[in-house]
């Protein structure tokens, strides 16, 4: 997708360059002259891209496709970050895959209407970022599939979810190979620490080892701050102590570097994205309640929500339970009727009992028998009077009873840098900082800031990473 940059936009941007320099000059930016003087090594390219996840690799590939050189700096030993740990789901409305599998007729407008939150914390007239995001997600899926990336069959329960075959790891491996074949310079174990400024424009970064990387623009694709305990405590204290499963590199580096030169942040206190995982592993436990009968109870054995709630809602309610833990409870009848459970038995994370009392003792949840009795009573009437569950309504009657220990985790920061439709990083006055762009989780979620339910961070990284390259190239007149 190309950025819709007009000559008027460009003239306005050029006019404010001096003002931006004043803002940058009063903060902890490193001048290019100083960086060159102290550099242990200097490397130049058209684009310096900080972060090797889906956003950084997507930006680098776009640069190479348009004849530009790009350096990707990844502080971890391997590229991928949270993208590699993800399920590889890209939500997109109106793809060729949908059409060929019998789910045609979808549209961005329909998706936006479906995704609107009833009582959003933030709104934006016309949802400009989300429209760009969803249009770009359609292009992303169609283009990557045409290049040879495999996707699993679309499922009826979420026809907009395009799941990469092999999940996030396969997506990253695919993009990395495209980038390498295109001549992108990928440098791992290289942590960018400071942005470099020349005459009011960001022109590079320095690393912890004193290396200098320069270019006509810098694209930040560094991810969120879920693995920075100090930032979590400062911005989203309710999430302190909740399990984190994001990559070790998600420490807010890009956010810190950009704020150091006057960049604005948006919605840092808006929260974190959550879902249930197994307490024994990283196995996703949001699937069973949305795809089969069974109930979720806390460690006392009490239900606390409608099990068919959105997984993020369920995770946030799980945070409020004792010890941040819960159990998914089902029986042999449910196991036999739904084939999704065998993977959990194979993994060895299922506990069992020949009676509810035995299972309750096994998991130390004394209230479980009474909770199941109440639930079964409601199932006879076909109505969940306590929490309003609407799907997969079925009693739990044995003859064997099972439970899996689950807990909420956090893996995506809703808040981040403020960007515009061209992926410019903005300062506190809403003015673009020349030469500085950002994509992915380092930015505030487009969906949250425009009053929509969060879906997938993969497309936000990839789409806006490519937009950043197009915008920077057009502004440079190349």
HELIX and SHEET records of a PDB file:
HELIX    1   1 UNK A    7  UNK A   15  1                                   9    
HELIX    2   2 UNK A   17  UNK A   25  1                                   9    
HELIX    3   3 UNK A   32  UNK A   38  1                                   7    
HELIX    4   4 UNK A   54  UNK A   65  1                                  12    
HELIX    5   5 UNK A   81  UNK A   85  1                                   5    
HELIX    6   6 UNK A   96  UNK A  100  1                                   5    
HELIX    7   7 UNK A  108  UNK A  115  1                                   8    
HELIX    8   8 UNK A  128  UNK A  147  1                                  20    
HELIX    9   9 UNK A  167  UNK A  181  1                                  15    
HELIX   10  10 UNK A  229  UNK A  235  1                                   7    
HELIX   11  11 UNK A  237  UNK A  239  5                                   3    
HELIX   12  12 UNK A  253  UNK A  260  1                                   8    
HELIX   13  13 UNK A  287  UNK A  291  1                                   5    
HELIX   14  14 UNK A  311  UNK A  319  1                                   9    
HELIX   15  15 UNK A  322  UNK A  324  5                                   3    
HELIX   16  16 UNK A  332  UNK A  337  1                                   6    
HELIX   17  17 UNK A  339  UNK A  341  5                                   3    
HELIX   18  18 UNK A  342  UNK A  347  1                                   6    
HELIX   19  19 UNK A  356  UNK A  363  1                                   8    
HELIX   20  20 UNK A  368  UNK A  381  1                                  14    
HELIX   21  21 UNK A  440  UNK A  442  5                                   3    
HELIX   22  22 UNK A  446  UNK A  449  1                                   4    
HELIX   23  23 UNK A  457  UNK A  475  1                                  19    
SHEET    1   A 5 UNK A  30  UNK A  31  0                                        
SHEET    2   A 5 UNK A 192  UNK A 198  1                                        
SHEET    3   A 5 UNK A 201  UNK A 207 -1                                        
SHEET    4   A 5 UNK A 211  UNK A 214 -1                                        
SHEET    5   A 5 UNK A  41  UNK A  44  1                                        
SHEET    1   B 6 UNK A 185  UNK A 187  0                                        
SHEET    2   B 6 UNK A  70  UNK A  73  1                                        
SHEET    3   B 6 UNK A  47  UNK A  50  1                                        
SHEET    4   B 6 UNK A 217  UNK A 220  1                                        
SHEET    5   B 6 UNK A 432  UNK A 438  1                                        
SHEET    6   B 6 UNK A 424  UNK A 426 -1                                        
SHEET    1   C 2 UNK A  89  UNK A  91  0                                        
SHEET    2   C 2 UNK A 161  UNK A 163 -1                                        
SHEET    1   D 3 UNK A 243  UNK A 244  0                                        
SHEET    2   D 3 UNK A 401  UNK A 413  1                                        
SHEET    3   D 3 UNK A 272  UNK A 278 -1                                        
SHEET    1   E 4 UNK A 243  UNK A 244  0                                        
SHEET    2   E 4 UNK A 401  UNK A 413  1                                        
SHEET    3   E 4 UNK A 325  UNK A 331 -1                                        
SHEET    4   E 4 UNK A 295  UNK A 298 -1                                        
SHEET    1   F 3 UNK A 243  UNK A 244  0                                        
SHEET    2   F 3 UNK A 401  UNK A 413  1                                        
SHEET    3   F 3 UNK A 351  UNK A 353 -1                                        
SHEET    1   G 2 UNK A 265  UNK A 266  0                                        
SHEET    2   G 2 UNK A 416  UNK A 417 -1                                        
END                                                                             
